Amino acid sequence: MDDGFLMEVCVDSVESAVNAERGGKARGLAGGGGSAAGPVLTRLSAGAGRIELCAGLVEGGTTPSMGLLQVVKQCVRVPVFVMIRPRGGDFLYSDREVEVMKADIRLAKLHGADGLVFGALTEDGRIDTELCTALLAVCRPLPVTFHRAFDMVHDPLVALETLISLGFERVLTSGCDSSALEGLSLIKRLAEQVSVCCAPLGGGITERNLQRILEGSTASEFHCSARSARDSGMKFRNPNVAMGASFSAPEYSIKVADVAKVRTLNAIAKNIL
């Protein structure tokens, strides 16, 4: 990449996807071009270089609806990688859940996904090579990321070698710790071990810690949600009813990717990478 790094923003709505891309200023191709949707873009210099599309971020991300994928693809031009995760919780899947995952992969490809994101483990915390091989076959020829299931493995160094041999293009990790900052030492060891892209992830990459994370690792990509909360537009509110369990997000607070945060994170990265 021209800027030496790539920022991936995890989103769960069209608004967040648009805001993640809007972090950058669009630049048109020389000689014109474009359509009713706007000019053809060569790059987005301060926005997300890739979007990871999910649902259920309160559960760490689950498979989004195909309607969401379709509309996001109509609204953004950066690559959209689709999360394939049939439920929250662990990464040990039943045969029926596997069938759901395969069906979701096929549908995501049909509706324009640029890449897929999944992970699967055995009951003893190792990479489920048999299942991953089967799912990779359905995903191809699209690139595939092994998601943060990696942070739940028994032996991360062995697991990474396994993922490389299986053909995953990248691995998302917080260094098997509560945050990328806390897991820095392992992230650096993993990145030095192999040539795939290990992107520090989650546990809160923010404007306050991104510089330390990038300076302490050899990563050329980073992954974040860059979200802020905004108040719901609802005027009538029933305080006695919630649509989810007790750990759910507040009913009348909506989290979306924040254009200003996206730009700030990119500016920090540009000064380091």
C-alpha atoms as one frame of an Amber mdcrd trajectory, in Angstrom:
protein
   0.000   0.000   0.000   1.029   3.581  -0.613   0.783   4.477   3.055   2.575
   1.350   4.277  -0.342   0.127   6.377  -3.945  -0.969   6.137  -6.730  -0.211
   8.573  -9.591  -2.700   8.810 -12.756  -1.474  10.514 -15.263  -3.919  11.957
 -18.842  -2.748  11.331 -22.373  -4.006  11.901 -24.443  -1.442  10.006 -24.556
   0.460   6.734 -23.961   3.721   8.580 -20.802   2.359  10.195 -19.538   1.011
   6.860 -20.049   4.375   5.173 -18.407   6.220   8.074 -15.427   3.847   8.040
 -14.865   4.586   4.368 -15.593   8.291   4.797 -12.645   8.548   7.114 -10.763
   9.100   3.874 -11.159  11.743   1.204 -12.232  10.238  -2.106  -9.990  10.901
  -5.092 -11.278  10.285  -8.617  -9.488   8.642 -11.515  -7.763  10.965 -13.956
  -9.936  11.546 -16.989 -13.243  11.244 -15.150 -15.328   8.119 -14.990 -17.793
   7.150 -12.326 -21.531   6.734 -12.301 -24.685   7.999 -10.671 -23.307   6.643
  -7.412 -20.318   8.976  -7.606 -16.783   9.081  -9.066 -14.611   6.028  -9.475
 -12.174   5.989  -6.566  -8.505   5.163  -6.659  -8.032   5.084  -2.892  -9.347
   6.436   0.379  -6.308   8.008   1.940  -7.519   8.301   5.523 -10.332   5.783
   5.754 -10.646   2.053   6.164  -8.748   0.027   3.610 -11.021  -2.922   4.306
 -14.270  -3.544   6.148 -15.130  -6.597   8.224 -18.913  -6.947   8.139 -20.591
  -8.567  11.135 -23.749  -8.711  13.164 -23.894  -9.112  16.938 -20.779  -7.178
  17.901 -21.837  -7.427  21.538 -21.081 -11.172  21.151 -17.807 -10.597  19.326
 -19.369 -10.684  15.863 -21.673 -13.126  14.085 -22.743 -13.664  10.478 -24.508
 -10.583   9.066 -27.677 -10.732   6.995 -27.300 -10.914   3.242 -29.502  -7.829
   3.002 -26.924  -5.915   5.033 -24.134  -7.192   2.785 -26.009  -6.200  -0.377
 -26.660  -2.643   0.786 -23.145  -2.161   2.181 -21.683  -3.273  -1.153 -23.848
  -0.670  -2.879 -22.601   2.067  -0.557 -18.842   1.483  -0.233 -15.990   0.722
  -2.584 -13.390  -0.718  -0.220 -13.229  -4.539   0.085 -15.826  -6.094   2.381
 -14.882  -9.264   4.281 -17.855 -11.117   5.764 -17.848 -12.782   9.174 -18.999
 -16.414   9.112 -19.994 -17.293  12.670 -23.418 -18.859  13.236 -23.656 -17.896
  16.918 -21.833 -16.329  19.822 -19.929 -18.390  22.354 -17.214 -20.943  21.663
 -15.798 -22.056  18.314 -16.666 -25.748  18.559 -19.373 -26.350  15.964 -21.958
 -29.073  15.438 -22.605 -30.701  12.067 -25.737 -28.606  11.584 -23.880 -25.419
  12.429 -21.262 -26.360   9.850 -23.988 -26.691   7.218 -25.198 -23.207   8.149
 -21.652 -21.864   7.796 -21.224 -23.421   4.367 -24.565 -22.026   3.216 -23.672
 -18.571   4.530 -20.326 -18.663   2.716 -22.023 -19.502  -0.583 -24.568 -16.724
  -0.106 -21.912 -14.191   0.892 -19.959 -14.986  -2.276 -23.134 -14.692  -4.341
 -23.887 -11.258  -2.895 -20.455  -9.770  -3.486 -18.236 -10.536  -0.496 -14.594
  -9.744  -1.219 -13.325 -12.138   1.453 -14.489 -14.319   4.332 -13.639 -14.465
   8.032 -14.087 -17.553  10.201 -12.451 -19.749  12.826 -13.020 -23.225  14.247
 -11.398 -25.141  17.101 -11.414 -28.659  18.465 -12.599 -29.385  21.987  -9.000
 -29.367  23.240  -8.266 -25.880  21.926  -6.480 -26.731  18.707  -7.235 -25.639
  15.157  -9.946 -27.849  13.655  -7.970 -28.643  10.522 -10.620 -30.918   9.011
 -13.386 -28.337   9.312 -11.166 -25.426   8.284 -10.072 -27.313   5.179 -13.691
 -27.978   4.229 -14.749 -24.363   4.795 -11.735 -22.982   2.936 -12.706 -25.064
  -0.086 -16.135 -23.411  -0.100 -14.597 -19.943   0.340 -12.169 -20.132  -2.558
 -11.090 -18.311  -4.622 -11.723 -15.517  -2.091  -9.098 -14.676   0.558  -9.836
 -15.842   4.090  -8.989 -14.500   7.542  -8.901 -16.707  10.636 -10.612 -14.609
  13.265 -10.109 -14.196  16.984 -10.861 -17.822  17.723  -7.065 -17.844  17.472
  -6.883 -16.155  20.869  -8.547 -19.201  22.451  -6.055 -21.817  21.199  -3.934
 -24.066  23.401  -0.592 -23.262  21.720  -0.597 -20.111  19.545   2.782 -20.713
  17.900   1.785 -24.194  16.753  -1.667 -22.929  15.785  -0.203 -20.227  13.562
   1.952 -22.730  11.694  -1.155 -24.859  11.184  -3.100 -21.919   9.763  -0.271
 -21.078   7.384  -0.155 -24.637   6.111  -3.925 -24.580   5.579  -3.640 -21.458
   3.441  -5.195 -18.660   5.509  -4.074 -15.250   4.255  -4.204 -13.513   7.614
  -4.840 -14.082  11.304  -6.519 -11.616  13.640  -5.247 -11.676  17.201  -4.913
  -9.663  20.369  -1.942 -11.816  21.334  -4.149 -14.232  23.292  -4.722 -11.542
  25.893  -7.460  -9.125  26.902  -6.207  -6.477  24.482  -3.650  -6.032  21.726
  -1.663  -3.827  24.083  -1.510  -6.533  26.747  -0.673  -9.175  24.133   2.080
  -7.216  22.383   4.935  -9.578  23.178   3.145 -12.566  21.655   1.938 -10.538
  18.652   5.550  -9.645  17.895   6.691 -13.270  18.226   3.919 -14.445  15.925
   4.666 -11.808  13.290   8.369 -12.684  13.332   7.620 -16.392  13.018   5.852
 -16.310   9.657   5.124 -14.136   6.657   1.331 -13.938   6.905  -0.292 -10.799
   8.148  -1.007 -10.947  11.870  -3.119  -7.915  12.633  -3.418  -6.787  16.243
  -7.071  -6.843  17.124  -9.723  -5.973  19.621  -9.660  -5.639  23.308  -9.734
  -1.957  22.435  -7.401  -0.495  19.823  -7.984   3.224  20.338  -6.387   6.601
  19.714  -4.766   6.274  23.146  -2.929   2.996  22.577  -2.467   2.560  18.807
   0.960   4.188  18.727   2.310   1.884  21.454   0.817  -1.173  19.748   2.264
  -0.393  16.316   5.664   0.614  17.700   5.776  -2.575  19.764   4.909  -4.914
  16.911   5.864  -5.442  13.284   2.260  -5.340  12.080   1.421  -3.450   8.891
  -2.326  -3.840   9.399  -4.568  -3.074  12.330  -8.197  -3.870  13.110 -10.607
  -1.789  15.152 -14.225  -0.701  15.418 -13.539   3.040  15.932 -17.033   3.463
  17.340 -18.769   6.126  19.354 -22.202   5.995  20.949 -25.013   8.256  19.830
 -28.444   8.679  21.299 -31.398   6.916  19.715 -33.915   8.992  17.797 -36.782
   7.434  19.761 -38.893   9.992  21.641 -41.128   7.512  23.426 -39.094   5.106
  25.551 -40.218   2.239  27.742 -37.613   1.914  30.526 -39.083  -1.380  31.757
 -38.336  -3.480  28.670 -35.065  -4.547  27.051 -34.748  -6.590  23.866 -31.724
  -8.591  25.003 -30.136 -10.204  28.040 -28.756  -8.210  30.943 -25.325  -7.857
  29.283 -26.810  -6.344  26.114 -26.070  -2.826  24.955 -28.387  -0.075  26.226
 -31.624  -0.028  24.228 -31.471   3.656  23.339 -27.763   4.041  22.647 -26.482
   3.204  19.166 -22.794   2.620  18.471 -21.505   3.503  15.010 -18.099   3.961
  13.414 -16.923   7.511  14.031 -15.412   9.362  11.047 -13.218  11.481  13.310
 -11.865   8.405  15.118 -11.125   6.674  11.812  -9.156   9.679  10.614  -7.289
  10.032  13.900  -6.272   6.364  13.959  -5.022   6.581  10.377  -3.049   9.726
  11.129  -1.362   7.992  14.067  -0.494   4.966  11.935   0.919   7.089   9.109
   3.401   8.664  11.499   4.666   5.249  12.595   4.518   2.849   9.641
